[in-house]
């Protein structure tokens, strides 16, 4: 199989001759000798094994194969010019494909809106976004299957760097006149173990809510009567 390769100046000479249907006119516009253009056309015809021009008096007109090459050559030269402009520009458009994952609440309310804002400014970027449990987010990032994960209270994992981007407060809120308010601050904390609680179900790789450092530091053992699989 014969492979065909074109040089950009060959395509430029060919197109100029095709536009003016005259080698002499093309040579004046390009500031090259007529023989250079004639030699280029002959080389292309030999390379392709097809005539690209037919002579009509003093004019040369494209054959069907010549018309096809002219169409492709126009596109190739425009692409080459576009690539040149991009490479010499100080601002190179960001490109790439990324895979993100987040817990259901964070994916819908934070990750997706943030990505769409990035995408508006960098339209060449593409992405896949997965809505997963926190433990699954950590597991996929650790396995290299996800580029970036966003989840709640992940445990540290070897080989995975993490950064806290938001944190909240643990608050106990009671009604006016609640019995806890009649106790001393120390007893208020101690007596929390007597009250029923609900918590998001913890999975491997995630710091579970019922094992919060505040509970451990104050010897509180939450009496959890309801687990639910949601951080919403």
C-alpha positions in Angstrom: 0.0 0.0 0.0 1.4 3.4 -1.0 1.1 6.1 1.6 0.6 9.7 0.4 2.1 12.6 2.3 1.6 16.3 1.5 3.7 19.3 2.4 1.8 22.5 3.3 3.6 24.5 0.6 2.7 21.9 -2.0 -1.0 22.3 -1.0 -0.7 26.1 -1.0 0.9 26.2 -4.5 -1.8 23.8 -5.8 -4.7 25.8 -4.4 -3.4 29.1 -5.8 -3.1 27.6 -9.2 -6.6 26.1 -8.9 -8.1 29.5 -7.8 -6.7 31.4 -10.8 -6.6 28.5 -13.3 -3.2 29.8 -14.3 0.3 28.9 -13.2 1.8 32.4 -14.1 -0.8 34.3 -12.0 -0.3 32.0 -9.1 3.5 32.4 -9.2 3.1 36.2 -9.1 0.8 36.1 -6.1 3.0 33.6 -4.2 6.3 35.3 -5.3 7.7 32.0 -6.5 8.8 30.9 -10.0 6.3 29.3 -12.4 8.6 26.3 -12.6 8.3 25.7 -8.8 4.5 25.6 -9.1 4.6 23.3 -12.2 7.0 21.0 -10.4 4.8 20.9 -7.3 1.7 20.0 -9.4 3.6 17.3 -11.3 4.9 15.9 -8.0 1.4 15.7 -6.6 0.0 14.0 -9.7 2.8 11.5 -9.6 2.3 10.8 -5.9 -1.5 10.4 -6.4 -1.3 8.7 -9.7 -4.1 10.9 -11.0 -4.2 14.1 -13.2 -5.3 17.1 -11.1 -5.6 19.6 -13.9 -6.7 19.6 -17.5 -5.4 22.2 -19.9 -8.0 24.3 -21.8 -6.1 26.8 -24.0 -4.1 29.0 -21.8 -6.1 27.9 -18.7 -5.7 24.9 -16.5 -8.9 23.6 -14.9 -9.4 21.1 -12.1 -10.3 17.5 -12.9 -12.7 15.6 -10.6 -9.7 14.4 -8.6 -8.3 17.9 -8.5 -11.6 19.3 -7.1 -11.6 16.7 -4.4 -8.0 17.5 -3.4 -8.8 21.2 -3.5 -11.6 20.7 -1.1 -9.4 18.7 1.3 -6.4 21.0 0.9 -8.5 24.1 1.9 -9.5 22.4 5.1 -6.0 21.1 5.9 -4.5 24.6 5.4 -7.1 26.2 7.6 -6.5 23.6 10.3 -2.8 24.2 10.1 -3.3 27.9 10.5 -5.6 27.4 13.5 -3.0 25.1 15.1 -0.3 27.6 14.5 -2.4 30.4 16.1 -3.1 28.3 19.1 0.5 27.3 19.7 1.9 30.8 19.4 -0.9 32.2 21.7 -0.1 33.0 25.3 -3.5 31.7 26.3 -3.8 27.9 25.5 -7.4 26.6 25.9 -7.6 23.9 28.5 -8.4 20.4 27.2 -9.0 17.1 28.9 -11.5 14.5 30.1 -12.1 14.0 33.9 -14.0 11.6 36.1 -15.5 12.9 39.3 -17.6 11.3 42.0 -19.5 12.7 45.0 -22.1 11.6 47.5 -25.6 12.1 46.2 -26.3 15.4 48.0 -22.9 16.9 47.2 -23.0 15.7 43.5 -26.3 17.4 42.8 -26.0 20.5 44.9 -22.3 21.4 44.7 -20.1 19.3 42.3 -22.3 19.5 39.2 -23.0 23.3 39.4 -19.3 23.9 40.0 -18.3 21.8 37.0 -20.8 23.6 34.8 -19.2 26.9 35.7 -15.8 25.6 34.9 -17.1 24.1 31.6 -18.6 27.5 30.6 -15.1 29.0 30.8 -13.3 26.0 29.2 -15.6 24.4 26.6 -12.9 21.9 25.5 -13.1 20.1 28.8 -15.3 17.0 29.2 -16.2 15.0 32.3 -18.1 12.0 33.8 -19.8 12.7 37.2 -20.9 9.8 39.4 -23.2 9.9 42.4 -22.1 7.4 44.9 -21.9 6.6 48.6 -19.0 8.2 50.4 -17.2 4.9 50.9 -17.5 4.2 47.2 -16.1 7.6 46.4 -13.0 6.9 48.5 -12.6 3.4 47.1 -12.8 4.5 43.4 -10.3 7.4 44.0 -7.9 5.0 45.8 -8.1 2.6 42.8 -7.4 5.3 40.3 -10.8 5.0 38.7 -11.9 8.5 39.6 -9.8 11.6 39.3 -11.4 13.6 42.1 -13.9 12.7 44.8 -16.1 14.9 47.1 -17.6 13.2 50.2 -18.3 13.7 53.8 -15.8 12.7 56.6 -13.6 10.3 54.7 -10.9 8.3 56.6 -7.3 8.8 55.5 -6.2 6.3 52.8 -2.6 5.6 51.8 -1.8 7.1 48.4 -4.8 9.4 48.4 -4.4 13.1 49.3 -7.3 14.9 50.9 -8.2 18.4 51.7 -11.0 19.7 54.0 -12.9 22.3 52.1 -15.8 22.8 54.5 -16.6 21.9 58.1 -19.6 22.3 60.4 -20.5 22.4 64.0 -22.0 19.7 66.2 -25.0 21.4 68.0 -27.5 20.1 70.5 -30.8 22.0 70.3 -33.6 21.5 72.9 -37.0 23.1 73.5 -37.4 25.8 76.1 -37.9 24.2 79.5 -36.3 20.9 78.5 -35.0 18.9 81.5 -31.4 19.1 80.2 -31.4 22.8 80.8 -31.9 22.3 84.5 -28.6 20.3 84.7 -25.1 21.6 84.9 -23.1 21.8 81.6 -21.1 18.7 82.6 -24.3 16.7 83.3 -26.0 18.0 80.1 -23.3 16.3 78.0 -23.2 13.1 80.1 -27.0 12.7 79.9 -27.1 12.9 76.1 -26.5 9.1 76.1 -30.0 8.6 77.5 -31.8 10.0 74.5 -32.6 8.1 71.3 -30.7 9.2 68.2 -30.7 8.7 64.4 -27.6 8.7 62.2 -26.5 8.2 58.7 -25.2 4.7 58.2 -21.4 4.6 58.2 -19.6 2.4 55.6 -16.0 1.2 55.4 -13.7 4.1 54.6 -15.9 6.7 56.2 -15.8 8.2 59.7 -19.2 7.3 61.1 -21.4 9.8 62.8 -22.0 7.7 65.9 -18.2 7.6 66.4 -17.7 11.4 66.3 -14.6 12.6 68.2 -16.9 14.7 70.4 -18.6 11.6 71.6 -15.4 9.8 72.3 -13.9 12.7 74.2 -16.9 13.1 76.4 -17.7 9.4 76.9 -21.0 9.6 75.1 -22.5 6.5 73.7 -25.3 7.5 71.2 -28.4 5.3 71.6 -29.1 5.1 67.9 -32.6 3.8 67.1 -32.7 4.8 63.4 -30.0 4.4 60.7 -30.6 5.9 57.2 -28.5 5.6 54.1 -28.4 9.3 53.2 -26.4 12.4 54.0 -29.1 14.7 52.8 
